[in-house]
Amino acid sequence: MTRERTVRTLLDRYGRSFADQAGIRLADTPSPLYRLLVLAHLLSARISADVAVAAARELSAGYRTPRRMLDATWQQRVDALGRGHYRRYDERTATQLGDGARLLLERWHGDLRRLRDEADGAAAGISRLLTEFPGIGPTGADIFLREVQATWPSVAPYADERVRSTARTLRLPHSAAGLATLVPAGELPRLAAALIRAHGHEDELRAA
């Protein structure tokens, strides 16, 4: 399979960003950025991506800002996670979401753009600050950065090791800059999401 066909097949089969799947229309404004942070938190747990996305949708229905998340009761957050079938980690996650909302409000006035600016827009600095949120480790920071890069151009191109590993297996460029050359500007989040979803299906893709 040619490189171009591989990319086309990836995008056709798997190329929907996780933010889009969760109903988050990303923009450089506080609410969608916060909802992306919540999604990254949920996706970083050892639970299926579809369940994490469903739970993010439930939380977005009522808690689209850190203030609303913090003002919700712990039980309301647990119930929203449960409606998304995010039950394995629901109690701990409900606590972490409340604590994270408080941190965002107190330190960055509820606006993740302030966090970005504190890091001078650099991916490494943003990642370090993101991991200060309860429940957001390096994996969660990677998810946030690869999804937000079209909205925050200062972090682009961004591809974490999970993305690069699948790209390497499929004989695609396995650097962020190399992968960015394969898609139009702003489309790297879709390709990154496709490579995450394609993990474990590489033989099938090569045979297509």
Backbone torsions as a table, in degrees:
resi	resn	phi	psi	omega
1	MET	NA	134.6	178.1
2	THR	-70.7	160.3	178.3
3	ARG	-58.2	-42.9	-178.3
4	GLU	-63.1	-40.6	180.0
5	ARG	-68.8	-37.9	177.5
6	THR	-59.2	-46.5	-179.3
7	VAL	-65.0	-42.5	179.6
8	ARG	-62.0	-42.4	178.8
9	THR	-65.7	-42.3	177.0
10	LEU	-56.9	-49.2	-176.9
11	LEU	-68.1	-37.9	179.4
12	ASP	-65.4	-40.7	-174.7
13	ARG	-85.7	-39.0	-168.3
14	TYR	-129.9	3.3	-165.7
15	GLY	-85.8	52.7	172.6
16	ARG	-115.8	124.4	-179.6
17	SER	-62.5	153.7	179.5
18	PHE	-67.4	-33.7	176.6
19	ALA	-61.5	-45.1	179.0
20	ASP	-62.3	-42.9	179.0
21	GLN	-60.5	-33.6	-179.6
22	ALA	-84.3	1.3	179.1
23	GLY	79.5	21.1	179.9
24	ILE	-97.8	114.8	176.7
25	ARG	-90.6	97.9	-171.0
26	LEU	-66.5	137.1	174.9
27	ALA	-153.1	161.4	-177.7
28	ASP	-83.5	59.7	178.1
29	THR	-134.8	158.4	-169.2
30	PRO	-60.1	-44.1	-172.8
31	SER	-64.8	-52.7	-179.8
32	PRO	-64.7	-31.5	177.5
33	LEU	-66.4	-40.4	177.6
34	TYR	-66.0	-42.4	179.2
35	ARG	-62.7	-34.5	175.0
36	LEU	-65.3	-39.6	177.9
37	LEU	-60.8	-43.8	177.7
38	VAL	-62.0	-43.5	178.3
39	LEU	-60.6	-44.9	179.3
40	ALA	-60.6	-40.1	176.2
41	HIS	-58.1	-49.5	-176.4
42	LEU	-67.9	-39.1	-178.7
43	LEU	-69.3	-22.5	-175.4
44	SER	-80.1	-10.2	177.0
45	ALA	-78.3	163.3	178.2
46	ARG	-81.9	74.8	-177.8
47	ILE	-149.6	157.7	-174.4
48	SER	-64.8	147.1	-179.8
49	ALA	-61.2	-37.6	-179.1
50	ASP	-64.3	-38.6	177.3
51	VAL	-67.1	-43.2	179.0
52	ALA	-60.7	-42.8	179.3
53	VAL	-64.5	-43.3	179.0
54	ALA	-61.0	-41.3	178.9
55	ALA	-66.7	-38.7	177.3
56	ALA	-62.0	-39.2	177.1
57	ARG	-62.0	-42.6	179.9
58	GLU	-63.8	-43.1	179.0
59	LEU	-66.2	-37.8	-179.7
60	SER	-64.8	-26.0	-177.9
61	ALA	-63.9	-29.1	-177.7
62	GLY	-127.4	-17.6	-170.4
63	TYR	-129.7	69.1	-173.0
64	ARG	-87.7	-5.3	179.9
65	THR	-134.6	158.2	177.8
66	PRO	-63.0	-31.7	178.1
67	ARG	-64.1	-44.4	178.8
68	ARG	-66.5	-36.7	178.4
69	MET	-64.4	-43.1	-178.3
70	LEU	-70.0	-36.0	-178.6
71	ASP	-74.1	-21.2	176.2
72	ALA	-66.7	150.1	175.0
73	THR	-75.4	159.8	176.5
74	TRP	-56.8	-41.5	-178.7
75	GLN	-66.4	-35.6	176.8
76	GLN	-63.3	-38.9	178.1
77	ARG	-68.5	-42.1	176.7
78	VAL	-59.2	-44.3	-178.0
79	ASP	-63.7	-40.6	178.5
80	ALA	-63.5	-43.3	177.1
81	LEU	-62.3	-39.6	179.5
82	GLY	-64.4	-37.9	177.8
83	ARG	-63.4	-26.4	175.2
84	GLY	-90.2	7.7	179.9
85	HIS	65.9	23.0	178.7
86	TYR	-90.5	67.4	-168.5
87	ARG	-96.9	-21.7	-174.5
88	ARG	-65.9	-35.2	-176.7
89	TYR	-120.9	20.1	-167.9
90	ASP	-63.4	-43.0	-175.4
91	GLU	-68.4	-46.6	178.4
92	ARG	-63.9	-43.1	-177.9
93	THR	-65.0	-38.5	178.0
94	ALA	-60.1	-40.4	176.8
95	THR	-66.1	-45.9	-178.7
96	GLN	-62.7	-38.4	179.3
97	LEU	-63.8	-40.6	176.5
98	GLY	-64.9	-44.7	179.7
99	ASP	-65.7	-39.0	178.9
100	GLY	-66.8	-38.6	177.2
101	ALA	-62.6	-41.0	178.4
102	ARG	-63.1	-43.5	178.7
103	LEU	-60.7	-45.3	-178.7
104	LEU	-62.7	-40.5	179.4
105	LEU	-68.6	-42.9	-174.9
106	GLU	-75.6	-37.7	-174.4
107	ARG	-94.0	-36.0	-175.8
108	TRP	-125.0	20.3	175.2
109	HIS	53.5	33.6	175.6
110	GLY	77.2	10.8	-172.0
111	ASP	-126.3	110.3	-179.5
112	LEU	-66.9	-15.7	174.3
113	ARG	-64.8	-30.9	176.5
114	ARG	-67.8	-37.7	174.8
115	LEU	-62.0	-47.3	178.2
116	ARG	-56.2	-45.2	-177.4
117	ASP	-68.2	-34.1	176.3
118	GLU	-61.5	-32.2	179.0
119	ALA	-89.8	9.6	-177.4
120	ASP	56.1	28.0	176.5
121	GLY	74.3	4.4	-176.3
122	ALA	-84.0	135.8	-177.1
123	ALA	-57.4	-43.6	-177.2
124	ALA	-63.2	-41.7	179.3
125	GLY	-68.8	-40.4	176.8
126	ILE	-62.1	-44.0	178.9
127	SER	-58.3	-44.5	-179.2
128	ARG	-61.5	-43.2	-179.4
129	LEU	-69.8	-37.1	179.2
130	LEU	-61.8	-35.0	-177.8
131	THR	-72.4	-2.9	173.2
132	GLU	-78.7	-15.2	176.7
133	PHE	-76.1	135.7	176.4
134	PRO	-57.5	130.9	178.3
135	GLY	86.0	-5.9	178.1
136	ILE	-105.8	105.2	174.4
137	GLY	-101.7	-165.6	179.2
138	PRO	-56.9	-36.4	179.3
139	THR	-65.3	-45.7	178.2
140	GLY	-62.3	-39.7	177.7
141	ALA	-64.0	-40.4	176.8
142	ASP	-60.0	-44.5	-179.6
143	ILE	-60.7	-47.1	179.9
144	PHE	-59.3	-46.9	-175.5
145	LEU	-67.7	-40.5	-178.8
146	ARG	-71.7	-26.7	177.2
147	GLU	-80.6	-33.2	-172.6
148	VAL	-88.1	-7.9	-168.4
149	GLN	-62.6	-28.7	177.2
150	ALA	-72.6	-24.1	179.8
151	THR	-90.3	-30.8	176.4
152	TRP	-115.8	84.7	-175.0
153	PRO	-59.0	-20.6	-178.1
154	SER	-66.3	-19.4	179.6
155	VAL	-96.0	-7.5	-176.8
156	ALA	-86.8	149.4	-4.7
157	PRO	-80.3	145.0	-178.4
158	TYR	-131.0	127.9	175.5
159	ALA	-147.5	119.9	-178.8
160	ASP	-82.1	178.8	-174.3
161	GLU	-63.4	-34.9	178.6
162	ARG	-62.2	-42.6	177.7
163	VAL	-65.1	-46.9	-176.6
164	ARG	-65.5	-34.8	-179.4
165	SER	-63.8	-46.2	178.4
166	THR	-66.0	-39.4	177.5
167	ALA	-59.7	-41.6	179.7
168	ARG	-62.4	-43.6	179.9
169	THR	-62.2	-35.0	-179.1
170	LEU	-87.9	7.8	179.2
171	ARG	60.5	36.5	172.3
172	LEU	-100.3	163.1	173.7
173	PRO	-53.7	137.9	-176.7
174	HIS	-117.7	33.7	166.6
175	SER	-118.8	156.9	178.9
176	ALA	-60.2	-42.6	-179.5
177	ALA	-64.2	-40.1	179.5
178	GLY	-66.2	-42.6	178.6
179	LEU	-64.4	-34.7	-179.5
180	ALA	-63.6	-25.2	180.0
181	THR	-74.2	-12.3	-174.9
182	LEU	-88.8	-12.1	-175.3
183	VAL	-134.7	157.8	176.0
184	PRO	-61.2	160.9	178.4
185	ALA	-54.8	134.6	178.8
186	GLY	87.6	-4.1	-176.0
187	GLU	-100.1	-0.4	-179.1
188	LEU	-62.1	-34.6	175.4
189	PRO	-58.0	-37.5	178.3
190	ARG	-66.1	-44.1	179.9
191	LEU	-66.4	-40.0	178.4
192	ALA	-62.0	-44.9	178.4
193	ALA	-62.8	-39.4	179.2
194	ALA	-62.8	-40.8	-180.0
195	LEU	-67.9	-35.2	175.5
196	ILE	-64.1	-47.0	-178.0
197	ARG	-69.1	-28.4	-176.6
198	ALA	-79.1	-9.7	-179.6
199	HIS	-58.1	128.6	-176.9
200	GLY	93.0	-9.8	179.3
201	HIS	-115.7	18.7	-174.0
202	GLU	-62.4	-41.6	-180.0
203	ASP	-61.7	-40.3	178.9
204	GLU	-63.1	-42.0	179.3
205	LEU	-65.9	-41.5	-179.2
206	ARG	-65.6	-28.8	-178.7
207	ALA	-84.5	-12.3	-175.3
208	ALA	-67.8	NA	NA
